[in-house]
Amino acid sequence: MTEQTKGVQNSLEGVTMGDEEYEEVADELREFHELQNTKIFLETENNRLRNQIEILTGELKGINIAMSSAEAYLVSYENRRKNCAENIEKLKSKRDVLMAEISNLHLKIKAAREDEESSSNLRERLKDELHDIKGEKALVLKRLNDIKTGLQQISSDRDVKLPYLKWYDEILKQAYNVFMETQNRMEVSLILRKR
């Protein structure tokens, strides 16, 4: 029995009530306790979801950095590959004139091919990593959707049980907007990476 309940009971000791009135007061006290417990639960749930948002936001930043690095390397690799192909074509057209330098050029071509092969292997690994990152993104998006569903459930519970707490609604809307902005940024990032 809480202090409030004891206070109510003490204040009611001098008042004579019928069983029906006493039951009505007891029902109101139970409902009050239930509302207090619901409020504590919702505050705890809200804090847990905020922590999840911070963790997922950190993961998304890490994924974006890795994706940017992979894209920069792919651009660099493509430029190097084009340069190597151009050099090989120039060497073929000047072969008759540059016969004295053939042995030296063969060494350079061999080194370029090894570099291209190494780069090709690295490119394949980066493609695999990019695929894994996309999978992680899908998982993060699923988590975001799960959180969104949880927030909607909390909002529904709030509407049913605590209609007078309007500021919860504002917090939920802000969280939803942050989720949607994050999802939109990731979709734009994917579109830009595909180009």
C-alpha positions in Angstrom: 0.0 0.0 0.0 1.5 3.3 -1.0 1.6 6.5 1.1 -1.1 8.0 -1.1 -3.3 5.0 -0.6 -2.7 5.1 3.2 -3.4 8.9 3.2 -6.7 8.3 1.4 -7.6 5.4 3.7 -6.8 7.5 6.8 -8.8 10.4 5.5 -11.7 8.1 4.8 -11.7 6.5 8.3 -13.9 9.2 9.7 -16.2 9.1 6.7 -18.9 6.5 6.4 -19.4 5.1 3.0 -21.5 2.4 1.6 -20.0 -0.6 0.0 -20.7 0.7 -3.4 -19.0 4.1 -2.7 -16.0 2.3 -1.2 -15.7 0.0 -4.2 -15.9 3.0 -6.5 -13.0 4.7 -4.6 -11.0 1.5 -4.6 -11.5 1.1 -8.4 -10.4 4.6 -9.0 -7.2 4.0 -6.8 -6.5 0.8 -8.8 -6.9 2.6 -12.1 -4.6 5.4 -10.8 -1.9 2.8 -9.9 -2.4 1.1 -13.3 -1.9 4.5 -15.0 1.3 5.2 -13.0 2.7 1.7 -13.9 1.8 2.3 -17.6 3.6 5.7 -17.5 6.7 4.1 -16.0 6.7 1.4 -18.6 6.3 3.9 -21.4 9.2 6.0 -20.1 11.4 2.9 -19.8 10.4 1.8 -23.3 11.1 5.3 -24.7 14.6 5.4 -23.2 15.3 1.9 -24.6 14.2 2.9 -28.1 16.3 6.1 -27.9 19.4 4.0 -27.1 18.7 1.7 -30.0 18.3 4.8 -32.3 21.8 6.0 -31.2 23.4 2.6 -31.8 21.8 2.2 -35.2 22.7 5.8 -36.2 26.4 5.0 -35.3 26.2 1.8 -37.4 24.8 3.7 -40.3 27.6 6.3 -40.1 30.1 3.5 -40.2 28.4 1.8 -43.1 28.3 5.2 -45.0 32.0 5.7 -44.4 32.9 2.2 -45.7 30.7 2.6 -48.7 32.3 6.0 -49.6 35.7 4.5 -49.3 34.8 1.6 -51.5 33.3 3.9 -54.2 36.4 6.1 -54.2 38.6 3.1 -54.7 36.5 1.8 -57.5 36.7 5.1 -59.3 40.5 5.1 -58.8 40.8 1.6 -60.0 38.7 2.4 -63.2 41.0 5.3 -64.0 44.1 3.2 -63.5 42.6 0.4 -65.7 41.8 2.9 -68.5 45.3 4.3 -68.2 46.8 0.8 -68.5 44.7 0.0 -71.5 45.7 3.2 -73.2 49.3 2.6 -72.6 49.1 -0.9 -74.1 47.4 0.5 -77.2 50.2 3.1 -77.6 52.8 0.5 -77.2 51.3 -1.7 -80.0 51.2 1.2 -82.5 54.8 2.2 -81.8 56.2 -1.4 -81.7 58.2 -1.1 -85.0 59.7 2.2 -84.0 60.6 1.1 -80.4 62.1 -2.3 -81.0 65.1 -1.5 -78.8 62.9 -0.9 -75.8 60.7 -4.1 -76.2 62.3 -6.0 -73.3 61.8 -3.0 -71.0 58.2 -2.6 -72.2 57.5 -6.3 -71.6 58.5 -5.8 -68.0 56.3 -2.8 -67.6 53.4 -4.6 -69.2 53.9 -7.6 -67.0 53.9 -5.4 -63.9 50.8 -3.6 -65.2 49.0 -6.9 -65.7 49.9 -8.1 -62.2 48.7 -4.9 -60.8 45.5 -5.2 -62.8 45.0 -8.8 -61.6 45.6 -7.7 -58.0 43.3 -4.8 -58.5 40.7 -7.1 -60.1 40.9 -9.5 -57.1 40.6 -6.5 -54.8 37.7 -5.2 -56.8 35.9 -8.6 -56.4 36.5 -8.5 -52.7 35.2 -5.0 -52.5 32.1 -6.0 -54.4 31.6 -8.8 -51.9 32.0 -6.3 -49.1 29.6 -3.9 -50.7 27.1 -6.7 -51.0 27.6 -7.5 -47.3 27.1 -3.8 -46.5 23.9 -3.8 -48.5 22.8 -6.8 -46.5 23.6 -5.0 -43.3 21.7 -2.0 -44.5 18.7 -4.1 -45.2 19.0 -5.5 -41.6 19.3 -2.0 -40.2 16.3 -0.9 -42.2 14.4 -3.9 -40.8 15.4 -2.8 -37.3 14.3 0.7 -38.1 10.9 -0.7 -39.3 10.6 -2.8 -36.1 11.3 0.3 -34.0 8.8 2.2 -36.1 6.2 -0.5 -35.4 7.1 -0.4 -31.7 6.7 3.3 -31.7 3.3 3.0 -33.4 2.2 0.4 -30.8 3.3 2.7 -28.0 1.4 5.6 -29.7 -1.7 3.3 -29.9 -1.4 2.4 -26.3 -0.9 6.0 -25.4 -4.1 7.0 -27.2 -6.1 4.3 -25.4 -4.6 4.7 -21.9 -3.1 8.1 -21.6 -4.9 10.6 -23.9 -3.9 13.6 -21.8 -0.1 13.1 -22.4 0.2 14.9 -25.8 3.9 15.6 -25.5 4.5 11.8 -26.0 3.0 12.2 -29.4 5.4 15.0 -30.3 8.4 12.9 -29.2 7.1 9.9 -31.2 6.6 12.1 -34.3 10.1 13.5 -34.0 11.6 10.0 -33.7 9.6 8.9 -36.7 10.8 11.9 -38.8 14.4 11.1 -37.8 13.9 7.5 -38.9 12.4 8.6 -42.3 15.2 11.1 -42.9 17.8 8.4 -42.1 16.0 5.9 -44.5 15.8 8.6 -47.2 19.5 9.4 -46.9 20.4 5.8 -47.2 18.2 5.4 -50.3 19.8 8.5 -51.9 23.2 7.1 -51.0 22.4 3.8 -52.6 21.1 5.5 -55.8 24.3 7.7 -56.0 26.5 4.7 -55.4 24.8 2.7 -58.2 25.6 5.6 -60.6 
